[in-house]
Amino acid sequence: MEVKDNVIGVLGGMGPAAGVDLVSKIIDQTNARSDHEHLPVALLNYPERIIDRSTFLFGETDLNPALAMADILRQLESVGATVAGIPCNTAHAPAILDVIQQELDRSGHSIRIVHMIEETAAFMREHMPQVETVGTLSTLAVYDLDLHRKPLEAAGFDVVVPDKRIKEDLVNRTIFDTDFGLKAQTNPVTDKAKHNLVTAIDHLVERGADAVVLGCTELPLAPMVEERSDVLLVDPAEILARALIRETYPEALRPLARHYATHVPSMP
């Protein structure tokens, strides 16, 4: 039996369900016919060790979550991980991601981070030529730092974002609200969370979006799977899963489905 030495690392905990979701998508995107043809994946889910990324980015604490994240990446490398994915869009802010890389370099560790947002922009440029205008849904920190806008515009797309009320009252609350939000309830997702997200997507379509990037890794957990012809929902975690396979076992990457993206129904 062939031993697979390159372990795929997943730095989870942001939130915990997003890490599990990325592992599931790695399995789904692997072209395997038996248990033994699947790929080695190591997931470390330590949510209590990683402070909220937005809290740091908004200056509410001086403690950079990058320090804990770098330590967890070193643990992943110790079990054989050569590449790693971070299923958290906000964690890709330079103030966090650059410090993670500096910490890894300083300690002589070579595990390589595959950049989820850059991979998403490159994937869309290659595989979605019909899309001209992209809407984004994300945390407020991701909006404020233009973490999606910059790479998407560099890839040739026009980018639209929700207005302030939609950003704050629908999208951000749907992620963080402790009663109905996705970080509080992912299985099952609450009806209010689903309704808010579809309303926000409708708003982006009205602003001209041909596709919408679900730019928080909790957002794809909302089950919005009915057909809708006027917008594609793009899942960066699925794109990251494919990129992690490509970087370790490219021969195991499942052929791209014609309609890879998620679809969402209109709300009545």
C-alpha angles and dihedrals in degrees: 000000000000114000114220108215101181107084119198110227125212119194100206137174098087083117109341095231091056092060092050089046091055091051089050090051092050088056092046093050094048118099098224134146099190142020092266094055092061120098131256110256128178118199121190112190109186104152094161091062098053117068119215109286095217091053090059096041092051091053096248091128135020092215108106112214086212090083094060091040092053090051091052090048089054088053090051090052090051090063093049105274111153097175131025139196125210109208095205121092094198091056088065091072107122091237087065107026095046091052091049089055092046090052092050092048092047092054094044097247120148104194106134124223116220106216108233098197095047090047090052093053092046092047093051092048091053102038107027106054091150091066118092104160124042126196121201134211117195148124118298091253092057090050094047093050095043089231092160100028096060099052093038092052090046087054090056102261129129109232130212128185132192122267119263095267094051092046094051107029100036113020104032094038091049089057100042110022108123093215105046106359127119095248089055098041124021102146101073104010111221121253090238092056092050092047092050093050094049090048090052091049091050088052091054092048088053086054090056104267116160090183135018123212111218090219100183116066092228093059097074088055089074106095103236102147108140118115120268118171102201102063139032120214111217119209112204091192091060090049090048090051090055092046092052090052091046091053095050112022107010091169088064096055112119115235111264113264115237092237100034097156129088119249128213132206125230116252117239 
